[in-house]
Amino acid sequence: MSQIFHPSTNTISKVSILGAVFIIAGLTWAVSGINRSPYVTQAGVARDQPVPFSHKHHVAGLGIDCRYCHTTVERSNFAGIPSTETCMSCHSQIWADSPTLEPVRASFRNDQSIQWTRVHDLPDFVYFNHSIHINKGVGCATCHGRVDQMPLMWREHTLHMEWCLECHRHPEKYLRPRDKVFQMDYEPPADQLSLGQKLAAEYKVQKLTDCYTCHR
């Protein structure tokens, strides 16, 4: 019986299979790269706001504590967005006629909240509690970055689940004394692991990695 396929068909088949493996691997790598890129995560991308609020000016320049604006961060899951009254407590006297601050004045006059753009906006299926992290010794800058150096606000980290799990698996790497939680320029000591282990025991920090910890 004569041969149906030419012997070169075997070579073509092997090359096609090998090529398909490389193509699939390449596509997987490309999709993973795109998923981790600022285009998707918005990490490092300053977000447009109704008013160009500068944390660098207010925090580093004026020395305003995080809790002055984010009033519920120590006792609630939500850090809190400052009310217009909070802004006007200063800006009724300072830069009172600035065109840039007209949306703030209009909000105060009309009793309508400013529609700020959320920068750190977790999916609805993710539960996060600010007060728990604050009281366990996790600094603001650990998650939000050095906001005191941000003229406009951006997301410092991807907020991907693997990023959260890194801290939940090894909390001793990131803990600091509670009285340093709101200190933006805090530098971890050389013996951070030793300090972190001590604080983890003192603050009763658990390595919570079960799904229902965050997905409720």
Secondary structure, 3 states (H helix, E strand, C coil): CCCCCCCHHHHHHHHHHHHHHHHHHHHHHHHHHHHHCHHHHCECCECCCCCCCCHHHHHHHCCCCHHHHCCCCCCCCCCCCCCHHHHHHHHCCCCCCCHHHHHHHHHHHHCCCCCCCCCCCCCCCCCCCHHHHHHCCECHHHHHCCHHHCCCCEECCCCCHHHHHHHHHCHHHCECCHHHCCCCCCCCCCCHHHHHHHHHHHCCCCCCCCHHHHCC
